[in-house]
Amino acid sequence: MTRTVRHAWLQPFLSTTLWTLVLIDIAVMTYLENQDFFKDYAGWAWPSVLITGIIGYFIGPAIDRLFSRKSSSANRP
């Protein structure tokens, strides 16, 4: 079952890779915020999630297509 979106610019938000990258970044930043060596850089913690989301918006769908082709061709007899 494929998901479709009316507006093409919304389609990347359905990317599994995009949300995986964002969740990993949130987990890492949550951990780093409590570390002594990161105190001077704490202001960059949450903007990095936005930056990761923007990067994932552009590369997420391409990575999803790359891996979906490999997995679908591996299942063929």
N, C-alpha and C positions, 0 to 999 in steps of 0.2 A: 504494500500500500504506500503510495507516494503522497506527500503533502504538497498542496499547492497554495500559493499566496497570490492575491490579486495584483499587488504592486511588487514589481521586481526588486525594488530596493529593500523590501522586507524579507525576501527569501534567505539572505545570509543569517538572519536571526534564528533560523531553524537548524543551523549547523551544529552538529554534536561537538565538533572540534572547538568551535567558538566557546561554547559553554564549559567545556572541559578546561580550556586554557584559563578562563575567568575564574572558575572554582579553584584551580590549582594556585593561581595568583592570590586569591583571597586567603587560602589556607597558609601560604608562605608568609604573606604580609601580617597576618594575625599572629603567627609565631614570632616573626622578627620584631614586631613592635615591642615585645616584652624583653628583648635582649639588650644588654648594656652597650654593646658595640654599635647598635643601630639607633640609639637615642638621637644622635645628631641628624639622622636621615629620616626620622619618623614622619616628617611632612610629606615625603614622597611615597609613603606606604599606600594610601588609598588612591591618589592620582595614577599610580601604576596599574591599578585595576581597570581604570578607564582606558589607559593606553593599551593594555592587553586586549580589552574588548574591541578597540578600534582596529588593532592589528588582526585579531581573530576574525573580524567582520570581512576582511579582504582575503585572508589566507585560509580561513576555516572551510568554506565550500570547496575550494580546490583540493584541500587535503581529504575531505570527505569523498569527493569523486575519485581521487587516486586510490584510496583504500577500498571503495565499493567495487571498483572494476576488478581489482585483484581478488577479492573475496567471491565475487559472482563468477569469475572465470575458473576459480578453483573448484567450484561445486559442479561444474559441467562434466558429464561422463566422457 
